[in-house]
Amino acid sequence: MNYLYYGDNLDILRKHIKDESVDLCYIDPPFNSKRNYNQIYNNIGEDKAQTQAFIDTWKWNSLAAEGFSQILDNYQGKFTAQTIALIAGLREVLGQGSLLAYLVSITLRVVEINRVLKQTGTFYLHCDPTSSHYLKLILDAVFCSQGGNFLNEIVWCYRGGGSPKNDFGRRHDIIFRYSKSNNYRFRSDKIRIPYQAEGIGRTDDAMWGKHKGTNKVYKPHPLGKVPEDWWTINVLNANDPERLGYPTQKPETLLDRIIHASSDEGDIVLDAYCGCGTTVAVCQRLNRQWIGIDITYQSISLILKRLEDSYSSAVLNQVKLDGIPKDMKSAEALANRKDDRTRKEFEKWAVLTYSNNRAIINQKKGADRGIDGLAYFLEEGEGHRKIVLQVKSGKVKSSDIRDLYGTMTREKAAMAIFITLQEPTAKMKDEAIACGIYKHKVMGRSYPCIQIVTVREILEENKRLDIPLSFEVLKSAERQSTSKQLSIPLDGSEIA
């Protein structure tokens, strides 16, 4: 089975992934770039809107302080003396600010990744020069102090448009490669590339030379050469068929090389920051088992859509989901998250689940103006009409419906959906009925202008958005069709 976890990867690593159960781990965590990344959706009938995909700004807060204390107190005996001394020293050098908060967060997770790797396992950490020098210190303290090895600092080189006026163009990322022990996998013949040397067609010994003092002759390998530790692989351009609109999406070619080099068919590959699911997609294609973890429901939704578009339902049935609300208790727990990184996850989950991933999330900076999501449908002679979605997790009242009707009118939308965790009152239902109906010209069907949907109906009755001629809005789809509901078991069992 393959596993897709929705939640904090530290909690999931600690609670669900067993010791020495993973063959390869690749992570592409936030880079401490001090900016928020936005996912661009292909908005039907609208200018491109941005929704925040994840936050890459860090703060020294109670969460960071708790993580720092866990390291210095050697929580559950997980931290080496070198790791403790390093983090304590970094506090003296950096102070208790955003950079230390970022490094503490990564340290907690790297320690768990070291734990879950098999003795033959390999770890790749993808970063950029912003904090790579600090991250290498952390990786050395965790891996090398316990019999592991630093193997490579891989430089991923790529081209890009535009050049700064006062700097060299920044056109590379760093990928650190570490092993758990000396007995690590490296499948060199799976990743060989063509030789580029001048005169490669020559076959005489003089071209290749001999070992000094021996008769051994250097000969070209028939499959090509093993790549150097600098890789020139193009980033995805705007028109690339792989491109999903996810802000930090990496090309499959990059993950293909990593997975081929350090794993075999049937091995388990972990990506603890799986984002839009490139590692997952490549593992699926290369017949690896995989574990994906992400803290945002947009990422989970996008990965499911990516798998749905690329593979059969038989493949989807081999995916076990964990962390996604499946009852009222877990929905309420998601709604009650209060930290900066997850406070909007309940709204995202409700909008994307109810709409079968056919809506887009509204999370522009500042107030949302009463809009948590938008969906679109076709109307004869009018083009694409808008549907506004609003989510409430607290106490609800009839004035909420009047306010939503005002939002619908202001946005020139045809309909609005009110999704509520609490049961609606009778007055709310009456208010919604009073808002009238919308009749679709072509299909001849009538729809309430305002529909009230409860989270209980979404979970227990599988109630989903019912609108005429719905359009997919994720850029990965780019086709006018209706997504089918995925039937994937919700299972929180541990990895064997």
C-alpha positions in Angstrom: 0.0 0.0 0.0 1.0 3.6 -0.5 0.2 6.2 2.2 -0.8 9.9 1.9 -0.9 11.7 5.2 -2.5 15.1 5.8 -1.0 16.9 8.8 2.2 18.0 10.5 5.0 15.7 9.3 6.7 15.7 12.7 3.6 14.2 14.4 3.2 11.7 11.5 6.8 10.6 11.5 6.7 10.1 15.3 3.3 8.3 15.4 3.1 6.4 12.2 6.4 5.6 10.6 8.4 2.8 12.2 12.1 2.6 12.8 14.2 1.6 9.8 11.3 1.1 7.5 12.2 3.5 4.6 14.7 2.9 1.8 15.0 6.4 0.5 13.9 9.8 1.7 13.8 13.0 -0.4 12.5 16.3 1.1 12.1 19.7 -0.5 11.2 21.7 2.6 10.5 25.5 2.6 13.8 27.3 2.1 13.4 30.1 4.7 13.1 32.5 1.8 11.0 34.9 3.9 8.1 35.0 1.5 4.8 33.3 1.0 4.3 31.1 -2.1 1.1 31.3 -4.1 -0.4 28.7 -6.3 -1.7 30.0 -9.6 -5.0 28.5 -10.7 -6.4 28.5 -14.2 -9.4 30.6 -13.3 -12.2 30.1 -15.8 -13.7 33.4 -16.9 -11.6 35.4 -14.5 -8.2 37.0 -14.2 -5.7 34.7 -12.6 -6.1 34.7 -8.9 -3.6 33.6 -6.3 -4.2 31.4 -3.3 -1.6 30.9 -0.7 -0.1 27.4 -1.1 2.2 27.5 1.9 4.0 29.9 4.2 7.8 30.2 4.0 8.2 32.8 6.7 9.2 31.7 10.2 8.7 33.2 13.6 10.2 32.6 17.0 7.0 31.6 18.9 5.8 29.1 21.4 6.0 26.3 18.8 9.7 27.1 18.0 10.5 27.4 21.8 8.9 24.0 22.4 11.0 22.4 19.7 14.1 24.1 21.0 13.5 22.7 24.5 12.9 19.2 23.1 16.3 19.3 21.5 18.2 20.7 24.5 16.3 18.3 26.9 17.1 15.4 24.6 13.4 14.4 24.2 13.0 10.6 24.3 16.7 10.3 23.9 16.5 11.1 20.2 19.2 13.8 19.9 22.9 13.3 19.8 25.3 15.3 21.9 26.6 17.0 18.7 23.0 18.0 17.7 22.3 19.4 21.1 25.6 21.4 21.2 25.0 22.7 17.7 21.5 24.0 18.3 22.6 25.6 21.6 25.5 27.2 19.9 23.4 28.5 17.1 21.1 30.2 19.6 24.2 32.1 20.9 25.2 33.1 17.4 21.8 33.8 15.8 19.6 34.7 18.7 16.0 33.6 19.1 14.6 34.7 15.7 13.2 33.4 12.5 16.3 31.7 11.2 16.7 29.7 14.5 13.0 28.8 14.4 13.5 27.4 10.9 16.6 25.4 11.8 14.9 24.0 14.9 11.9 22.9 12.8 14.2 21.1 10.3 16.4 19.5 13.0 13.3 17.9 14.7 12.3 16.4 11.4 15.8 15.3 10.2 16.2 13.4 13.4 13.0 11.5 12.8 14.0 10.8 9.1 17.3 9.4 10.3 15.4 7.1 12.6 13.0 5.7 10.0 15.7 5.1 7.3 17.0 1.6 6.9 20.7 0.9 7.3 20.9 0.8 3.5 18.9 4.0 3.2 19.8 7.3 1.6 18.6 10.8 2.4 18.4 13.8 0.0 17.6 17.3 1.3 16.8 19.9 -1.3 17.5 23.5 -0.4 19.0 26.7 -1.7 22.0 28.8 -0.6 19.8 30.8 1.7 20.4 28.4 4.6 22.3 25.5 3.1 25.4 26.2 5.1 23.5 25.9 8.4 21.5 22.8 7.2 24.7 21.0 6.4 25.9 21.5 10.0 22.6 20.0 11.2 22.9 17.0 8.8 26.5 16.3 9.9 25.5 16.5 13.5 22.6 14.0 13.0 23.9 11.6 10.4 27.7 11.6 10.8 27.7 11.3 14.5 25.7 8.0 14.3 27.7 6.1 11.6 26.2 7.8 8.6 28.1 9.6 5.8 28.0 12.8 3.9 28.1 11.7 0.3 27.5 14.6 -2.0 26.6 18.3 -2.3 24.7 18.1 -5.6 24.3 21.4 -7.4 21.2 21.5 -9.5 21.8 24.1 -12.3 19.0 25.6 -14.4 18.3 28.5 -16.7 15.8 31.2 -16.1 14.6 34.5 -17.6 16.0 37.8 -16.7 19.3 38.8 -14.9 19.8 41.1 -11.9 21.6 44.4 -12.5 23.9 44.2 -9.5 24.4 40.5 -8.9 25.3 37.3 -10.6 22.1 35.4 -11.7 21.0 33.0 -9.0 20.4 29.8 -11.0 21.0 26.8 -8.8 19.8 24.8 -5.8 21.6 22.6 -3.4 20.8 18.9 -2.8 22.6 17.2 0.1 23.0 13.5 -0.1 23.6 11.4 3.1 23.7 7.7 3.9 22.5 6.0 7.1 25.6 3.7 7.0 28.4 2.5 4.7 26.1 -0.1 3.2 24.0 2.2 1.1 22.4 1.7 -2.4 23.8 3.4 -5.4 22.6 2.1 -8.8 25.0 3.8 -11.1 24.0 2.0 -14.2 20.4 3.3 -13.8 21.5 6.9 -14.1 24.3 7.0 -16.6 24.3 9.8 -19.2 26.0 10.2 -22.5 29.7 11.2 -22.6 30.3 14.7 -23.9 34.1 14.4 -24.4 35.6 15.4 -27.8 36.7 12.4 -29.8 34.4 10.0 -27.9 34.0 8.0 -31.1 37.6 6.9 -31.0 38.4 3.4 -29.8 42.2 3.4 -29.5 43.8 3.1 -26.1 45.7 6.3 -26.6 42.4 8.3 -26.4 41.6 6.9 -23.0 45.0 6.4 -21.5 46.3 3.8 -19.0 46.6 3.6 -15.3 50.1 4.6 -14.2 52.3 1.6 -13.8 49.7 -0.9 -15.1 48.3 -2.1 -18.3 44.7 -1.2 -17.4 43.1 1.0 -20.0 40.3 3.5 -19.3 37.5 2.6 -21.6 34.1 4.3 -22.0 31.2 2.5 -20.4 28.7 1.3 -23.0 25.8 3.0 -21.0 27.6 6.3 -20.6 29.1 8.0 -17.6 27.8 8.6 -14.0 26.7 12.2 -13.7 29.0 14.6 -11.8 27.7 16.3 -8.7 26.4 19.2 -10.8 23.2 18.5 -12.7 21.9 20.6 -15.6 18.2 19.9 -15.7 15.7 22.5 -16.9 13.1 23.9 -14.6 9.5 23.6 -15.7 8.5 26.5 -18.0 5.1 28.0 -18.2 3.9 25.7 -21.1 5.4 22.5 -19.8 2.8 19.7 -19.8 4.0 18.6 -16.3 3.3 22.0 -14.8 0.5 22.2 -12.3 0.8 25.8 -11.2 2.4 24.8 -7.9 5.0 27.5 -6.9 7.9 25.2 -6.1 7.2 22.3 -8.3 10.3 20.3 -9.4 10.7 18.5 -12.7 10.1 14.8 -12.7 13.5 14.3 -14.4 15.2 15.5 -11.2 13.3 13.0 -9.0 13.7 10.3 -11.6 17.5 10.4 -11.2 17.4 10.5 -7.4 14.9 7.6 -7.2 16.7 5.5 -9.8 20.1 6.1 -8.1 19.1 5.2 -4.5 16.3 2.7 -4.7 15.0 -0.5 -6.4 11.5 -1.5 -7.5 9.3 -2.2 -4.5 11.4 -0.1 -2.1 9.7 2.5 0.1 10.3 6.1 -0.7 9.3 8.9 1.8 8.6 12.5 1.0 7.7 14.4 4.1 7.0 17.7 2.3 5.3 16.3 -0.7 3.7 19.5 -2.0 2.2 18.8 -5.4 3.3 15.2 -5.5 6.2 15.0 -7.9 8.0 12.4 -5.8 4.7 10.5 -5.5 4.1 10.6 -9.3 7.6 9.4 -10.1 7.5 6.6 -7.5 4.2 5.4 -9.0 5.7 5.3 -12.4 8.9 3.6 -11.3 7.1 0.9 -9.2 8.2 2.1 -5.8 6.0 2.2 -2.8 5.7 5.7 -1.4 4.7 7.7 1.7 3.7 11.3 1.2 3.1 13.9 3.9 1.9 17.4 3.7 0.4 20.0 6.1 -1.9 21.7 3.6 -5.1 20.2 2.2 -4.5 21.9 -1.1 -1.5 19.8 -1.6 -3.3 16.6 -0.7 -6.2 17.5 -3.0 -3.8 18.2 -5.8 -1.9 14.9 -5.4 -5.2 13.0 -5.5 -6.2 14.8 -8.6 -2.8 14.2 -10.2 -3.1 10.5 -9.5 -6.7 10.4 -10.7 -5.7 12.0 -14.0 -2.8 9.6 -14.6 -3.8 6.2 -13.2 -6.7 3.8 -13.0 -9.0 3.4 -10.0 -7.1 0.2 -9.1 -4.0 2.4 -8.4 -6.1 4.8 -6.3 -7.5 2.0 -4.3 -3.9 1.2 -3.2 -3.6 4.6 -1.5 -4.5 4.9 2.1 -5.4 8.4 3.4 -4.8 9.5 6.9 -5.5 12.8 8.7 -8.4 13.9 6.5 -11.6 14.3 8.5 -13.8 11.2 8.3 -16.2 12.0 11.1 -17.5 15.0 13.0 -14.9 14.6 15.8 -12.0 14.9 13.4 -13.7 17.7 11.5 -14.1 19.7 14.7 -10.4 19.0 15.6 -9.3 20.4 12.2 -11.6 23.5 12.6 -10.1 24.2 16.1 -6.5 24.4 14.8 -5.2 27.8 15.7 -1.6 28.1 14.6 -0.6 30.3 11.7 0.2 27.4 9.3 -3.1 25.5 9.7 -5.8 28.0 10.8 -7.3 28.0 7.3 -7.1 24.3 6.6 -10.7 23.6 7.7 -12.0 26.0 5.1 -9.8 24.6 2.4 -10.8 21.0 3.2 -14.5 21.9 3.3 -14.4 23.8 0.0 -12.3 21.2 -1.9 -14.1 18.1 -0.5 -17.6 19.4 -1.1 -16.7 20.6 -4.6 -14.8 17.4 -5.6 -11.8 19.6 -6.2 -13.8 21.7 -8.7 -13.6 24.9 -6.8 -10.7 27.3 -6.2 -9.6 28.5 -2.8 -9.7 32.2 -2.0 -6.9 33.1 0.3 -5.7 36.5 -0.8 -3.9 38.6 1.7 -6.2 40.6 3.9 -9.9 40.0 4.5 -11.5 37.3 2.3 -14.6 39.6 1.9 -16.9 36.6 2.7 -15.5 34.3 0.0 -13.6 31.0 0.9 -14.0 29.5 -2.5 -15.3 30.0 -6.0 -16.7 27.6 -8.6 -17.9 28.2 -12.2 -20.4 26.8 -14.7 -21.4 27.6 -18.3 -24.6 29.4 -19.1 -25.9 29.9 -22.6 -25.3 33.5 -23.9 -23.5 34.5 -20.6 -20.3 32.5 -20.6 -19.0 31.4 -17.2 -21.1 32.1 -14.2 -19.8 32.2 -10.7 -20.7 30.4 -7.5 -19.4 31.7 -4.1 -18.6 29.3 -1.3 -18.4 30.4 2.3 -17.4 28.2 5.3 -18.3 28.7 8.9 -17.0 26.7 11.8 -18.5 28.6 14.7 -22.0 29.7 15.8 -24.2 30.6 12.8 -27.4 32.7 12.5 -29.8 34.0 9.9 -27.9 37.2 9.3 -25.0 35.1 7.9 -27.3 34.1 5.0 -28.3 37.7 4.4 -24.6 38.7 4.4 -23.8 35.9 2.0 -26.6 37.0 -0.3 -25.0 40.5 -0.3 -21.7 39.0 -1.2 -23.3 37.0 -4.0 -24.9 40.2 -5.4 -21.7 42.2 -5.1 -19.7 39.5 -6.9 -22.4 39.1 -9.6 -22.5 35.4 -8.8 -25.4 33.2 -9.8 -25.4 31.1 -6.7 -23.8 30.8 -3.2 -23.0 27.8 -1.0 -23.0 28.2 2.8 -21.0 25.3 4.4 -21.4 25.1 8.2 -20.0 22.9 10.9 -22.9 23.7 13.2 -26.5 22.8 12.3 -28.4 25.7 10.7 -31.3 27.2 12.4 -34.9 27.2 11.0 -34.6 30.9 10.4 -31.5 30.4 8.4 -33.2 27.9 6.2 -36.2 30.3 5.7 -33.8 33.1 4.8 -32.1 30.9 2.2 -35.4 30.0 0.6 -36.4 33.7 0.5 -33.3 34.3 -1.7 -35.0 32.6 -4.6 -33.9 30.2 -7.3 -31.6 30.1 -10.3 -32.9 28.3 -13.4 -30.3 27.0 -15.9 -31.3 27.9 -19.4 -30.0 24.9 -21.3 -30.6 22.1 -18.7 -33.8 23.6 -17.5 -33.0 22.7 -13.9 -33.6 25.0 -11.0 -31.2 25.5 -8.1 -31.6 27.5 -4.9 -29.7 30.7 -5.1 -28.3 30.0 -1.7 -27.7 26.4 -0.6 -26.9 25.5 3.0 -24.7 22.4 3.4 -23.6 21.0 6.7 -20.3 19.2 7.4 -22.3 16.3 8.7 -23.9 16.0 5.3 -20.6 16.1 3.6 -19.1 13.4 5.8 -22.1 11.1 6.5 -24.2 11.5 3.3 -21.3 12.1 0.9 -23.1 15.3 -0.2 -21.3 17.0 -3.1 -21.6 20.1 -5.2 -24.3 19.8 -7.8 -24.0 22.4 -10.5 -24.5 22.4 -14.3 -21.6 21.9 -16.7 -18.9 22.3 -14.1 -15.4 23.1 -15.1 -12.1 21.8 -13.7 -10.1 24.7 -12.4 -6.8 23.1 -11.4 -4.3 23.7 -14.2 -3.4 20.0 -14.2 -6.8 19.1 -15.6 -7.3 21.7 -18.3 -10.4 19.8 -19.6 -14.1 20.5 -19.2 -15.4 17.5 -17.2 -16.6 16.5 -13.8 -14.3 14.8 -11.4 -15.5 11.5 -10.1 -15.5 11.0 -6.3 -12.5 9.0 -5.1 -13.2 5.9 -3.1 -10.1 5.6 -1.0 -10.0 3.9 2.4 -9.3 6.1 5.3 -6.8 4.1 7.3 -4.4 5.3 9.9 -2.5 2.0 10.3 1.3 2.1 10.7 3.8 1.3 8.0 5.1 -2.2 8.4 
